[in-house]
Amino acid sequence: MHKKNIIWLLFVAFLPLFVMAQKNNFEIKDGAFYRNGKVTPIISGEMHYPRIPH
């Protein structure tokens, strides 16, 4: 492929990531997480695979 075709292909492939990144606003203030101006809880967990029964 020509260099221009490769650059164009990469641009088209990553374009949705750039569009999505501009729509969301994430910030931390007053001890809370805010996404697009609304309080958003962060839910997380962990799993220890040696403790899972077979």
mmCIF entry with sequence, helices, sheets and N, C-alpha, C, O atoms, coordinates in Angstrom:
data_MODEL
# 
_entry.id   MODEL 
# 
_entity.id                         1 
_entity.type                       polymer 
_entity.pdbx_number_of_molecules   1 
# 
_entity_poly.entity_id                      1 
_entity_poly.type                           'polypeptide(L)' 
_entity_poly.nstd_linkage                   no 
_entity_poly.nstd_monomer                   no 
_entity_poly.pdbx_seq_one_letter_code       MHKKNIIWLLFVAFLPLFVMAQKNNFEIKDGAFYRNGKVTPIISGEMHYPRIPH 
_entity_poly.pdbx_seq_one_letter_code_can   MHKKNIIWLLFVAFLPLFVMAQKNNFEIKDGAFYRNGKVTPIISGEMHYPRIPH 
_entity_poly.pdbx_strand_id                 A 
# 
loop_
_entity_poly_seq.entity_id 
_entity_poly_seq.num 
_entity_poly_seq.mon_id 
_entity_poly_seq.hetero 
1 1  MET n 
1 2  HIS n 
1 3  LYS n 
1 4  LYS n 
1 5  ASN n 
1 6  ILE n 
1 7  ILE n 
1 8  TRP n 
1 9  LEU n 
1 10 LEU n 
1 11 PHE n 
1 12 VAL n 
1 13 ALA n 
1 14 PHE n 
1 15 LEU n 
1 16 PRO n 
1 17 LEU n 
1 18 PHE n 
1 19 VAL n 
1 20 MET n 
1 21 ALA n 
1 22 GLN n 
1 23 LYS n 
1 24 ASN n 
1 25 ASN n 
1 26 PHE n 
1 27 GLU n 
1 28 ILE n 
1 29 LYS n 
1 30 ASP n 
1 31 GLY n 
1 32 ALA n 
1 33 PHE n 
1 34 TYR n 
1 35 ARG n 
1 36 ASN n 
1 37 GLY n 
1 38 LYS n 
1 39 VAL n 
1 40 THR n 
1 41 PRO n 
1 42 ILE n 
1 43 ILE n 
1 44 SER n 
1 45 GLY n 
1 46 GLU n 
1 47 MET n 
1 48 HIS n 
1 49 TYR n 
1 50 PRO n 
1 51 ARG n 
1 52 ILE n 
1 53 PRO n 
1 54 HIS n 
# 
_struct_asym.id          A 
_struct_asym.entity_id   1 
# 
loop_
_struct_conf.conf_type_id 
_struct_conf.id 
_struct_conf.pdbx_PDB_helix_id 
_struct_conf.beg_label_comp_id 
_struct_conf.beg_label_asym_id 
_struct_conf.beg_label_seq_id 
_struct_conf.pdbx_beg_PDB_ins_code 
_struct_conf.end_label_comp_id 
_struct_conf.end_label_asym_id 
_struct_conf.end_label_seq_id 
_struct_conf.pdbx_end_PDB_ins_code 
_struct_conf.beg_auth_comp_id 
_struct_conf.beg_auth_asym_id 
_struct_conf.beg_auth_seq_id 
_struct_conf.end_auth_comp_id 
_struct_conf.end_auth_asym_id 
_struct_conf.end_auth_seq_id 
_struct_conf.pdbx_PDB_helix_class 
_struct_conf.details 
_struct_conf.pdbx_PDB_helix_length 
HELX_P HELX_P1 AA1 LYS A 3  ? LYS A 23 ? LYS A 3  LYS A 23 1 ? 21 
HELX_P HELX_P2 AA2 TYR A 49 ? ARG A 51 ? TYR A 49 ARG A 51 5 ? 3  
# 
_struct_conf_type.id          HELX_P 
_struct_conf_type.criteria    ? 
_struct_conf_type.reference   ? 
# 
_struct_sheet.id               AA1 
_struct_sheet.type             ? 
_struct_sheet.number_strands   3 
_struct_sheet.details          ? 
# 
loop_
_struct_sheet_order.sheet_id 
_struct_sheet_order.range_id_1 
_struct_sheet_order.range_id_2 
_struct_sheet_order.offset 
_struct_sheet_order.sense 
AA1 1 2 ? anti-parallel 
AA1 2 3 ? anti-parallel 
# 
loop_
_struct_sheet_range.sheet_id 
_struct_sheet_range.id 
_struct_sheet_range.beg_label_comp_id 
_struct_sheet_range.beg_label_asym_id 
_struct_sheet_range.beg_label_seq_id 
_struct_sheet_range.pdbx_beg_PDB_ins_code 
_struct_sheet_range.end_label_comp_id 
_struct_sheet_range.end_label_asym_id 
_struct_sheet_range.end_label_seq_id 
_struct_sheet_range.pdbx_end_PDB_ins_code 
_struct_sheet_range.beg_auth_comp_id 
_struct_sheet_range.beg_auth_asym_id 
_struct_sheet_range.beg_auth_seq_id 
_struct_sheet_range.end_auth_comp_id 
_struct_sheet_range.end_auth_asym_id 
_struct_sheet_range.end_auth_seq_id 
AA1 1 PHE A 26 ? LYS A 29 ? PHE A 26 LYS A 29 
AA1 2 ALA A 32 ? ARG A 35 ? ALA A 32 ARG A 35 
AA1 3 LYS A 38 ? VAL A 39 ? LYS A 38 VAL A 39 
# 
loop_
_atom_site.group_PDB 
_atom_site.id 
_atom_site.type_symbol 
_atom_site.label_atom_id 
_atom_site.label_alt_id 
_atom_site.label_comp_id 
_atom_site.label_asym_id 
_atom_site.label_entity_id 
_atom_site.label_seq_id 
_atom_site.pdbx_PDB_ins_code 
_atom_site.Cartn_x 
_atom_site.Cartn_y 
_atom_site.Cartn_z 
_atom_site.occupancy 
_atom_site.B_iso_or_equiv 
_atom_site.pdbx_formal_charge 
_atom_site.auth_seq_id 
_atom_site.auth_comp_id 
_atom_site.auth_asym_id 
_atom_site.auth_atom_id 
_atom_site.pdbx_PDB_model_num 
ATOM 1   N N  . MET A 1 1  ? 0.840   -1.185  0.000  1.00 0.00 ? 1  MET A N  1 
ATOM 2   C CA . MET A 1 1  ? 0.000   0.000   0.000  1.00 0.00 ? 1  MET A CA 1 
ATOM 3   C C  . MET A 1 1  ? 0.879   1.241   0.000  1.00 0.00 ? 1  MET A C  1 
ATOM 4   O O  . MET A 1 1  ? 2.021   1.230   0.458  1.00 0.00 ? 1  MET A O  1 
ATOM 5   N N  . HIS A 1 2  ? 0.320   2.269   -0.513 1.00 0.00 ? 2  HIS A N  1 
ATOM 6   C CA . HIS A 1 2  ? 1.031   3.538   -0.512 1.00 0.00 ? 2  HIS A CA 1 
ATOM 7   C C  . HIS A 1 2  ? 0.925   4.191   0.859  1.00 0.00 ? 2  HIS A C  1 
ATOM 8   O O  . HIS A 1 2  ? 0.007   3.897   1.624  1.00 0.00 ? 2  HIS A O  1 
ATOM 9   N N  . LYS A 1 3  ? 1.841   5.051   1.157  1.00 0.00 ? 3  LYS A N  1 
ATOM 10  C CA . LYS A 1 3  ? 1.874   5.709   2.460  1.00 0.00 ? 3  LYS A CA 1 
ATOM 11  C C  . LYS A 1 3  ? 0.592   6.511   2.719  1.00 0.00 ? 3  LYS A C  1 
ATOM 12  O O  . LYS A 1 3  ? 0.088   6.522   3.842  1.00 0.00 ? 3  LYS A O  1 
ATOM 13  N N  . LYS A 1 4  ? 0.069   7.171   1.703  1.00 0.00 ? 4  LYS A N  1 
ATOM 14  C CA . LYS A 1 4  ? -1.162  7.954   1.877  1.00 0.00 ? 4  LYS A CA 1 
ATOM 15  C C  . LYS A 1 4  ? -2.341  7.059   2.224  1.00 0.00 ? 4  LYS A C  1 
ATOM 16  O O  . LYS A 1 4  ? -3.180  7.434   3.043  1.00 0.00 ? 4  LYS A O  1 
ATOM 17  N N  . ASN A 1 5  ? -2.417  5.875   1.609  1.00 0.00 ? 5  ASN A N  1 
ATOM 18  C CA . ASN A 1 5  ? -3.509  4.947   1.907  1.00 0.00 ? 5  ASN A CA 1 
ATOM 19  C C  . ASN A 1 5  ? -3.431  4.451   3.340  1.00 0.00 ? 5  ASN A C  1 
ATOM 20  O O  . ASN A 1 5  ? -4.459  4.315   4.004  1.00 0.00 ? 5  ASN A O  1 
ATOM 21  N N  . ILE A 1 6  ? -2.245  4.183   3.820  1.00 0.00 ? 6  ILE A N  1 
ATOM 22  C CA . ILE A 1 6  ? -2.079  3.706   5.198  1.00 0.00 ? 6  ILE A CA 1 
ATOM 23  C C  . ILE A 1 6  ? -2.480  4.800   6.183  1.00 0.00 ? 6  ILE A C  1 
ATOM 24  O O  . ILE A 1 6  ? -3.169  4.529   7.167  1.00 0.00 ? 6  ILE A O  1 
ATOM 25  N N  . ILE A 1 7  ? -2.056  6.024   5.926  1.00 0.00 ? 7  ILE A N  1 
ATOM 26  C CA . ILE A 1 7  ? -2.422  7.138   6.805  1.00 0.00 ? 7  ILE A CA 1 
ATOM 27  C C  . ILE A 1 7  ? -3.930  7.346   6.797  1.00 0.00 ? 7  ILE A C  1 
ATOM 28  O O  . ILE A 1 7  ? -4.524  7.567   7.853  1.00 0.00 ? 7  ILE A O  1 
ATOM 29  N N  . TRP A 1 8  ? -4.543  7.281   5.659  1.00 0.00 ? 8  TRP A N  1 
ATOM 30  C CA . TRP A 1 8  ? -6.004  7.441   5.546  1.00 0.00 ? 8  TRP A CA 1 
ATOM 31  C C  . TRP A 1 8  ? -6.726  6.323   6.297  1.00 0.00 ? 8  TRP A C  1 
ATOM 32  O O  . TRP A 1 8  ? -7.715  6.581   6.982  1.00 0.00 ? 8  TRP A O  1 
ATOM 33  N N  . LEU A 1 9  ? -6.249  5.105   6.177  1.00 0.00 ? 9  LEU A N  1 
ATOM 34  C CA . LEU A 1 9  ? -6.853  3.967   6.872  1.00 0.00 ? 9  LEU A CA 1 
ATOM 35  C C  . LEU A 1 9  ? -6.746  4.129   8.385  1.00 0.00 ? 9  LEU A C  1 
ATOM 36  O O  . LEU A 1 9  ? -7.712  3.862   9.099  1.00 0.00 ? 9  LEU A O  1 
ATOM 37  N N  . LEU A 1 10 ? -5.604  4.557   8.878  1.00 0.00 ? 10 LEU A N  1 
ATOM 38  C CA . LEU A 1 10 ? -5.439  4.790   10.314 1.00 0.00 ? 10 LEU A CA 1 
ATOM 39  C C  . LEU A 1 10 ? -6.346  5.916   10.803 1.00 0.00 ? 10 LEU A C  1 
ATOM 40  O O  . LEU A 1 10 ? -6.927  5.824   11.885 1.00 0.00 ? 10 LEU A O  1 
ATOM 41  N N  . PHE A 1 11 ? -6.466  6.966   10.015 1.00 0.00 ? 11 PHE A N  1 
ATOM 42  C CA . PHE A 1 11 ? -7.342  8.077   10.390 1.00 0.00 ? 11 PHE A CA 1 
ATOM 43  C C  . PHE A 1 11 ? -8.786  7.615   10.517 1.00 0.00 ? 11 PHE A C  1 
ATOM 44  O O  . PHE A 1 11 ? -9.461  7.942   11.493 1.00 0.00 ? 11 PHE A O  1 
ATOM 45  N N  . VAL A 1 12 ? -9.257  6.860   9.543  1.00 0.00 ? 12 VAL A N  1 
ATOM 46  C CA . VAL A 1 12 ? -10.646 6.375   9.564  1.00 0.00 ? 12 VAL A CA 1 
ATOM 47  C C  . VAL A 1 12 ? -10.851 5.392   10.715 1.00 0.00 ? 12 VAL A C  1 
ATOM 48  O O  . VAL A 1 12 ? -11.920 5.374   11.326 1.00 0.00 ? 12 VAL A O  1 
ATOM 49  N N  . ALA A 1 13 ? -9.841  4.573   11.016 1.00 0.00 ? 13 ALA A N  1 
ATOM 50  C CA . ALA A 1 13 ? -9.968  3.593   12.083 1.00 0.00 ? 13 ALA A CA 1 
ATOM 51  C C  . ALA A 1 13 ? -10.057 4.255   13.458 1.00 0.00 ? 13 ALA A C  1 
ATOM 52  O O  . ALA A 1 13 ? -10.796 3.787   14.323 1.00 0.00 ? 13 ALA A O  1 
ATOM 53  N N  . PHE A 1 14 ? -9.308  5.340   13.666 1.00 0.00 ? 14 PHE A N  1 
ATOM 54  C CA . PHE A 1 14 ? -9.282  5.987   14.975 1.00 0.00 ? 14 PHE A CA 1 
ATOM 55  C C  . PHE A 1 14 ? -10.243 7.164   15.108 1.00 0.00 ? 14 PHE A C  1 
ATOM 56  O O  . PHE A 1 14 ? -10.353 7.736   16.192 1.00 0.00 ? 14 PHE A O  1 
ATOM 57  N N  . LEU A 1 15 ? -10.922 7.533   14.071 1.00 0.00 ? 15 LEU A N  1 
ATOM 58  C CA . LEU A 1 15 ? -11.854 8.652   14.120 1.00 0.00 ? 15 LEU A CA 1 
ATOM 59  C C  . LEU A 1 15 ? -12.943 8.482   15.186 1.00 0.00 ? 15 LEU A C  1 
ATOM 60  O O  . LEU A 1 15 ? -13.222 9.442   15.904 1.00 0.00 ? 15 LEU A O  1 
ATOM 61  N N  . PRO A 1 16 ? -13.569 7.314   15.324 1.00 0.00 ? 16 PRO A N  1 
ATOM 62  C CA . PRO A 1 16 ? -14.593 7.182   16.369 1.00 0.00 ? 16 PRO A CA 1 
ATOM 63  C C  . PRO A 1 16 ? -14.058 7.433   17.769 1.00 0.00 ? 16 PRO A C  1 
ATOM 64  O O  . PRO A 1 16 ? -14.792 7.933   18.622 1.00 0.00 ? 16 PRO A O  1 
ATOM 65  N N  . LEU A 1 17 ? -12.803 7.101   18.027 1.00 0.00 ? 17 LEU A N  1 
ATOM 66  C CA . LEU A 1 17 ? -12.229 7.356   19.350 1.00 0.00 ? 17 LEU A CA 1 
ATOM 67  C C  . LEU A 1 17 ? -12.124 8.849   19.631 1.00 0.00 ? 17 LEU A C  1 
ATOM 68  O O  . LEU A 1 17 ? -12.375 9.290   20.753 1.00 0.00 ? 17 LEU A O  1 
ATOM 69  N N  . PHE A 1 18 ? -11.756 9.623   18.626 1.00 0.00 ? 18 PHE A N  1 
ATOM 70  C CA . PHE A 1 18 ? -11.650 11.060  18.807 1.00 0.00 ? 18 PHE A CA 1 
ATOM 71  C C  . PHE A 1 18 ? -13.024 11.687  19.009 1.00 0.00 ? 18 PHE A C  1 
ATOM 72  O O  . PHE A 1 18 ? -13.169 12.605  19.816 1.00 0.00 ? 18 PHE A O  1 
ATOM 73  N N  . VAL A 1 19 ? -14.018 11.213  18.302 1.00 0.00 ? 19 VAL A N  1 
ATOM 74  C CA . VAL A 1 19 ? -15.373 11.752  18.432 1.00 0.00 ? 19 VAL A CA 1 
ATOM 75  C C  . VAL A 1 19 ? -15.934 11.428  19.806 1.00 0.00 ? 19 VAL A C  1 
ATOM 76  O O  . VAL A 1 19 ? -16.542 12.289  20.441 1.00 0.00 ? 19 VAL A O  1 
ATOM 77  N N  . MET A 1 20 ? -15.742 10.199  20.277 1.00 0.00 ? 20 MET A N  1 
ATOM 78  C CA . MET A 1 20 ? -16.240 9.802   21.589 1.00 0.00 ? 20 MET A CA 1 
ATOM 79  C C  . MET A 1 20 ? -15.541 10.570  22.700 1.00 0.00 ? 20 MET A C  1 
ATOM 80  O O  . MET A 1 20 ? -16.176 10.931  23.690 1.00 0.00 ? 20 MET A O  1 
ATOM 81  N N  . ALA A 1 21 ? -14.261 10.825  22.557 1.00 0.00 ? 21 ALA A N  1 
ATOM 82  C CA . ALA A 1 21 ? -13.510 11.520  23.594 1.00 0.00 ? 21 ALA A CA 1 
ATOM 83  C C  . ALA A 1 21 ? -14.001 12.954  23.768 1.00 0.00 ? 21 ALA A C  1 
ATOM 84  O O  . ALA A 1 21 ? -13.911 13.498  24.869 1.00 0.00 ? 21 ALA A O  1 
ATOM 85  N N  . GLN A 1 22 ? -14.509 13.567  22.732 1.00 0.00 ? 22 GLN A N  1 
ATOM 86  C CA . GLN A 1 22 ? -14.962 14.945  22.829 1.00 0.00 ? 22 GLN A CA 1 
ATOM 87  C C  . GLN A 1 22 ? -16.333 15.061  23.468 1.00 0.00 ? 22 GLN A C  1 
ATOM 88  O O  . GLN A 1 22 ? -16.669 16.130  23.980 1.00 0.00 ? 22 GLN A O  1 
ATOM 89  N N  . LYS A 1 23 ? -17.128 14.026  23.461 1.00 0.00 ? 23 LYS A N  1 
ATOM 90  C CA . LYS A 1 23 ? -18.492 14.098  23.987 1.00 0.00 ? 23 LYS A CA 1 
ATOM 91  C C  . LYS A 1 23 ? -18.539 13.955  25.504 1.00 0.00 ? 23 LYS A C  1 
ATOM 92  O O  . LYS A 1 23 ? -19.464 14.472  26.131 1.00 0.00 ? 23 LYS A O  1 
ATOM 93  N N  . ASN A 1 24 ? -17.578 13.275  26.111 1.00 0.00 ? 24 ASN A N  1 
ATOM 94  C CA . ASN A 1 24 ? -17.600 13.001  27.538 1.00 0.00 ? 24 ASN A CA 1 
ATOM 95  C C  . ASN A 1 24 ? -16.689 13.956  28.282 1.00 0.00 ? 24 ASN A C  1 
ATOM 96  O O  . ASN A 1 24 ? -15.582 14.268  27.843 1.00 0.00 ? 24 ASN A O  1 
ATOM 97  N N  . ASN A 1 25 ? -17.191 14.415  29.432 1.00 0.00 ? 25 ASN A N  1 
ATOM 98  C CA . ASN A 1 25 ? -16.411 15.265  30.309 1.00 0.00 ? 25 ASN A CA 1 
ATOM 99  C C  . ASN A 1 25 ? -16.342 14.564  31.656 1.00 0.00 ? 25 ASN A C  1 
ATOM 100 O O  . ASN A 1 25 ? -17.379 14.309  32.268 1.00 0.00 ? 25 ASN A O  1 
ATOM 101 N N  . PHE A 1 26 ? -15.141 14.248  32.131 1.00 0.00 ? 26 PHE A N  1 
ATOM 102 C CA . PHE A 1 26 ? -14.971 13.547  33.393 1.00 0.00 ? 26 PHE A CA 1 
ATOM 103 C C  . PHE A 1 26 ? -14.127 14.402  34.318 1.00 0.00 ? 26 PHE A C  1 
ATOM 104 O O  . PHE A 1 26 ? -13.063 14.888  33.935 1.00 0.00 ? 26 PHE A O  1 
ATOM 105 N N  . GLU A 1 27 ? -14.616 14.584  35.554 1.00 0.00 ? 27 GLU A N  1 
ATOM 106 C CA . GLU A 1 27 ? -13.855 15.369  36.524 1.00 0.00 ? 27 GLU A CA 1 
ATOM 107 C C  . GLU A 1 27 ? -14.113 14.866  37.932 1.00 0.00 ? 27 GLU A C  1 
ATOM 108 O O  . GLU A 1 27 ? -15.108 14.191  38.194 1.00 0.00 ? 27 GLU A O  1 
ATOM 109 N N  . ILE A 1 28 ? -13.212 15.202  38.824 1.00 0.00 ? 28 ILE A N  1 
ATOM 110 C CA . ILE A 1 28 ? -13.336 14.852  40.241 1.00 0.00 ? 28 ILE A CA 1 
ATOM 111 C C  . ILE A 1 28 ? -13.378 16.150  41.022 1.00 0.00 ? 28 ILE A C  1 
ATOM 112 O O  . ILE A 1 28 ? -12.468 16.975  40.928 1.00 0.00 ? 28 ILE A O  1 
ATOM 113 N N  . LYS A 1 29 ? -14.447 16.326  41.796 1.00 0.00 ? 29 LYS A N  1 
ATOM 114 C CA . LYS A 1 29 ? -14.538 17.505  42.655 1.00 0.00 ? 29 LYS A CA 1 
ATOM 115 C C  . LYS A 1 29 ? -15.410 17.191  43.854 1.00 0.00 ? 29 LYS A C  1 
ATOM 116 O O  . LYS A 1 29 ? -16.341 16.390  43.768 1.00 0.00 ? 29 LYS A O  1 
ATOM 117 N N  . ASP A 1 30 ? -15.105 17.818  44.955 1.00 0.00 ? 30 ASP A N  1 
ATOM 118 C CA . ASP A 1 30 ? -15.836 17.627  46.212 1.00 0.00 ? 30 ASP A CA 1 
ATOM 119 C C  . ASP A 1 30 ? -15.902 16.158  46.611 1.00 0.00 ? 30 ASP A C  1 
ATOM 120 O O  . ASP A 1 30 ? -16.885 15.735  47.220 1.00 0.00 ? 30 ASP A O  1 
ATOM 121 N N  . GLY A 1 31 ? -14.872 15.366  46.281 1.00 0.00 ? 31 GLY A N  1 
ATOM 122 C CA . GLY A 1 31 ? -14.836 13.962  46.671 1.00 0.00 ? 31 GLY A CA 1 
ATOM 123 C C  . GLY A 1 31 ? -15.743 13.048  45.870 1.00 0.00 ? 31 GLY A C  1 
ATOM 124 O O  . GLY A 1 31 ? -15.985 11.914  46.284 1.00 0.00 ? 31 GLY A O  1 
ATOM 125 N N  . ALA A 1 32 ? -16.249 13.507  44.739 1.00 0.00 ? 32 ALA A N  1 
ATOM 126 C CA . ALA A 1 32 ? -17.134 12.695  43.907 1.00 0.00 ? 32 ALA A CA 1 
ATOM 127 C C  . ALA A 1 32 ? -16.640 12.721  42.459 1.00 0.00 ? 32 ALA A C  1 
ATOM 128 O O  . ALA A 1 32 ? -15.913 13.628  42.053 1.00 0.00 ? 32 ALA A O  1 
ATOM 129 N N  . PHE A 1 33 ? -17.044 11.722  41.700 1.00 0.00 ? 33 PHE A N  1 
ATOM 130 C CA . PHE A 1 33 ? -16.715 11.641  40.279 1.00 0.00 ? 33 PHE A CA 1 
ATOM 131 C C  . PHE A 1 33 ? -17.899 12.181  39.477 1.00 0.00 ? 33 PHE A C  1 
ATOM 132 O O  . PHE A 1 33 ? -19.047 11.816  39.727 1.00 0.00 ? 33 PHE A O  1 
ATOM 133 N N  . TYR A 1 34 ? -17.608 13.046  38.521 1.00 0.00 ? 34 TYR A N  1 
ATOM 134 C CA . TYR A 1 34 ? -18.640 13.640  37.689 1.00 0.00 ? 34 TYR A CA 1 
ATOM 135 C C  . TYR A 1 34 ? -18.376 13.305  36.224 1.00 0.00 ? 34 TYR A C  1 
ATOM 136 O O  . TYR A 1 34 ? -17.263 13.483  35.728 1.00 0.00 ? 34 TYR A O  1 
ATOM 137 N N  . ARG A 1 35 ? -19.398 12.823  35.544 1.00 0.00 ? 35 ARG A N  1 
ATOM 138 C CA . ARG A 1 35 ? -19.322 12.562  34.106 1.00 0.00 ? 35 ARG A CA 1 
ATOM 139 C C  . ARG A 1 35 ? -20.424 13.368  33.446 1.00 0.00 ? 35 ARG A C  1 
ATOM 140 O O  . ARG A 1 35 ? -21.607 13.162  33.719 1.00 0.00 ? 35 ARG A O  1 
ATOM 141 N N  . ASN A 1 36 ? -20.036 14.271  32.591 1.00 0.00 ? 36 ASN A N  1 
ATOM 142 C CA . ASN A 1 36 ? -20.968 15.173  31.907 1.00 0.00 ? 36 ASN A CA 1 
ATOM 143 C C  . ASN A 1 36 ? -21.831 15.943  32.902 1.00 0.00 ? 36 ASN A C  1 
ATOM 144 O O  . ASN A 1 36 ? -23.016 16.166  32.655 1.00 0.00 ? 36 ASN A O  1 
ATOM 145 N N  . GLY A 1 37 ? -21.240 16.350  34.027 1.00 0.00 ? 37 GLY A N  1 
ATOM 146 C CA . GLY A 1 37 ? -21.943 17.163  35.009 1.00 0.00 ? 37 GLY A CA 1 
ATOM 147 C C  . GLY A 1 37 ? -22.806 16.402  35.996 1.00 0.00 ? 37 GLY A C  1 
ATOM 148 O O  . GLY A 1 37 ? -23.402 17.023  36.876 1.00 0.00 ? 37 GLY A O  1 
ATOM 149 N N  . LYS A 1 38 ? -22.899 15.077  35.887 1.00 0.00 ? 38 LYS A N  1 
ATOM 150 C CA . LYS A 1 38 ? -23.718 14.284  36.801 1.00 0.00 ? 38 LYS A CA 1 
ATOM 151 C C  . LYS A 1 38 ? -22.821 13.402  37.660 1.00 0.00 ? 38 LYS A C  1 
ATOM 152 O O  . LYS A 1 38 ? -21.814 12.876  37.186 1.00 0.00 ? 38 LYS A O  1 
ATOM 153 N N  . VAL A 1 39 ? -23.199 13.245  38.940 1.00 0.00 ? 39 VAL A N  1 
ATOM 154 C CA . VAL A 1 39 ? -22.428 12.386  39.839 1.00 0.00 ? 39 VAL A CA 1 
ATOM 155 C C  . VAL A 1 39 ? -22.498 10.952  39.326 1.00 0.00 ? 39 VAL A C  1 
ATOM 156 O O  . VAL A 1 39 ? -23.579 10.435  39.043 1.00 0.00 ? 39 VAL A O  1 
ATOM 157 N N  . THR A 1 40 ? -21.329 10.314  39.208 1.00 0.00 ? 40 THR A N  1 
ATOM 158 C CA . THR A 1 40 ? -21.243 8.953   38.686 1.00 0.00 ? 40 THR A CA 1 
ATOM 159 C C  . THR A 1 40 ? -20.503 8.070   39.680 1.00 0.00 ? 40 THR A C  1 
ATOM 160 O O  . THR A 1 40 ? -19.333 8.321   39.966 1.00 0.00 ? 40 THR A O  1 
ATOM 161 N N  . PRO A 1 41 ? -21.158 7.041   40.213 1.00 0.00 ? 41 PRO A N  1 
ATOM 162 C CA . PRO A 1 41 ? -20.438 6.146   41.128 1.00 0.00 ? 41 PRO A CA 1 
ATOM 163 C C  . PRO A 1 41 ? -19.466 5.257   40.357 1.00 0.00 ? 41 PRO A C  1 
ATOM 164 O O  . PRO A 1 41 ? -19.764 4.799   39.254 1.00 0.00 ? 41 PRO A O  1 
ATOM 165 N N  . ILE A 1 42 ? -18.315 5.025   40.949 1.00 0.00 ? 42 ILE A N  1 
ATOM 166 C CA . ILE A 1 42 ? -17.327 4.122   40.373 1.00 0.00 ? 42 ILE A CA 1 
ATOM 167 C C  . ILE A 1 42 ? -17.429 2.807   41.127 1.00 0.00 ? 42 ILE A C  1 
ATOM 168 O O  . ILE A 1 42 ? -17.175 2.756   42.330 1.00 0.00 ? 42 ILE A O  1 
ATOM 169 N N  . ILE A 1 43 ? -17.797 1.752   40.431 1.00 0.00 ? 43 ILE A N  1 
ATOM 170 C CA . ILE A 1 43 ? -17.971 0.430   41.029 1.00 0.00 ? 43 ILE A CA 1 
ATOM 171 C C  . ILE A 1 43 ? -16.823 -0.443  40.549 1.00 0.00 ? 43 ILE A C  1 
ATOM 172 O O  . ILE A 1 43 ? -16.579 -0.568  39.349 1.00 0.00 ? 43 ILE A O  1 
ATOM 173 N N  . SER A 1 44 ? -16.127 -1.041  41.496 1.00 0.00 ? 44 SER A N  1 
ATOM 174 C CA . SER A 1 44 ? -14.991 -1.888  41.124 1.00 0.00 ? 44 SER A CA 1 
ATOM 175 C C  . SER A 1 44 ? -14.951 -3.104  42.035 1.00 0.00 ? 44 SER A C  1 
ATOM 176 O O  . SER A 1 44 ? -15.663 -3.176  43.037 1.00 0.00 ? 44 SER A O  1 
ATOM 177 N N  . GLY A 1 45 ? -14.124 -4.034  41.674 1.00 0.00 ? 45 GLY A N  1 
ATOM 178 C CA . GLY A 1 45 ? -13.967 -5.245  42.467 1.00 0.00 ? 45 GLY A CA 1 
ATOM 179 C C  . GLY A 1 45 ? -12.742 -6.004  42.022 1.00 0.00 ? 45 GLY A C  1 
ATOM 180 O O  . GLY A 1 45 ? -12.051 -5.610  41.082 1.00 0.00 ? 45 GLY A O  1 
ATOM 181 N N  . GLU A 1 46 ? -12.484 -7.090  42.705 1.00 0.00 ? 46 GLU A N  1 
ATOM 182 C CA . GLU A 1 46 ? -11.350 -7.925  42.344 1.00 0.00 ? 46 GLU A CA 1 
ATOM 183 C C  . GLU A 1 46 ? -11.702 -9.389  42.585 1.00 0.00 ? 46 GLU A C  1 
ATOM 184 O O  . GLU A 1 46 ? -12.579 -9.705  43.389 1.00 0.00 ? 46 GLU A O  1 
ATOM 185 N N  . MET A 1 47 ? -11.026 -10.250 41.900 1.00 0.00 ? 47 MET A N  1 
ATOM 186 C CA . MET A 1 47 ? -11.255 -11.678 42.027 1.00 0.00 ? 47 MET A CA 1 
ATOM 187 C C  . MET A 1 47 ? -9.893  -12.370 42.161 1.00 0.00 ? 47 MET A C  1 
ATOM 188 O O  . MET A 1 47 ? -8.984  -12.135 41.365 1.00 0.00 ? 47 MET A O  1 
ATOM 189 N N  . HIS A 1 48 ? -9.771  -13.221 43.176 1.00 0.00 ? 48 HIS A N  1 
ATOM 190 C CA . HIS A 1 48 ? -8.535  -13.967 43.390 1.00 0.00 ? 48 HIS A CA 1 
ATOM 191 C C  . HIS A 1 48 ? -8.757  -15.375 42.856 1.00 0.00 ? 48 HIS A C  1 
ATOM 192 O O  . HIS A 1 48 ? -9.442  -16.185 43.481 1.00 0.00 ? 48 HIS A O  1 
ATOM 193 N N  . TYR A 1 49 ? -8.180  -15.658 41.710 1.00 0.00 ? 49 TYR A N  1 
ATOM 194 C CA . TYR A 1 49 ? -8.462  -16.936 41.058 1.00 0.00 ? 49 TYR A CA 1 
ATOM 195 C C  . TYR A 1 49 ? -8.047  -18.149 41.875 1.00 0.00 ? 49 TYR A C  1 
ATOM 196 O O  . TYR A 1 49 ? -8.679  -19.192 41.703 1.00 0.00 ? 49 TYR A O  1 
ATOM 197 N N  . PRO A 1 50 ? -7.030  -18.112 42.760 1.00 0.00 ? 50 PRO A N  1 
ATOM 198 C CA . PRO A 1 50 ? -6.745  -19.306 43.576 1.00 0.00 ? 50 PRO A CA 1 
ATOM 199 C C  . PRO A 1 50 ? -7.854  -19.625 44.580 1.00 0.00 ? 50 PRO A C  1 
ATOM 200 O O  . PRO A 1 50 ? -7.940  -20.757 45.054 1.00 0.00 ? 50 PRO A O  1 
ATOM 201 N N  . ARG A 1 51 ? -8.698  -18.655 44.911 1.00 0.00 ? 51 ARG A N  1 
ATOM 202 C CA . ARG A 1 51 ? -9.762  -18.881 45.905 1.00 0.00 ? 51 ARG A CA 1 
ATOM 203 C C  . ARG A 1 51 ? -11.055 -19.368 45.277 1.00 0.00 ? 51 ARG A C  1 
ATOM 204 O O  . ARG A 1 51 ? -11.998 -19.682 46.004 1.00 0.00 ? 51 ARG A O  1 
ATOM 205 N N  . ILE A 1 52 ? -11.135 -19.441 43.967 1.00 0.00 ? 52 ILE A N  1 
ATOM 206 C CA . ILE A 1 52 ? -12.344 -19.898 43.291 1.00 0.00 ? 52 ILE A CA 1 
ATOM 207 C C  . ILE A 1 52 ? -12.364 -21.425 43.290 1.00 0.00 ? 52 ILE A C  1 
ATOM 208 O O  . ILE A 1 52 ? -11.409 -22.049 42.826 1.00 0.00 ? 52 ILE A O  1 
ATOM 209 N N  . PRO A 1 53 ? -13.442 -22.041 43.806 1.00 0.00 ? 53 PRO A N  1 
ATOM 210 C CA . PRO A 1 53 ? -13.501 -23.509 43.796 1.00 0.00 ? 53 PRO A CA 1 
ATOM 211 C C  . PRO A 1 53 ? -13.563 -24.060 42.368 1.00 0.00 ? 53 PRO A C  1 
ATOM 212 O O  . PRO A 1 53 ? -14.103 -23.420 41.466 1.00 0.00 ? 53 PRO A O  1 
ATOM 213 N N  . HIS A 1 54 ? -13.022 -25.215 42.187 1.00 0.00 ? 54 HIS A N  1 
ATOM 214 C CA . HIS A 1 54 ? -13.015 -25.828 40.848 1.00 0.00 ? 54 HIS A CA 1 
ATOM 215 C C  . HIS A 1 54 ? -14.399 -26.234 40.407 1.00 0.00 ? 54 HIS A C  1 
ATOM 216 O O  . HIS A 1 54 ? -14.566 -26.762 39.308 1.00 0.00 ? 54 HIS A O  1 
# 
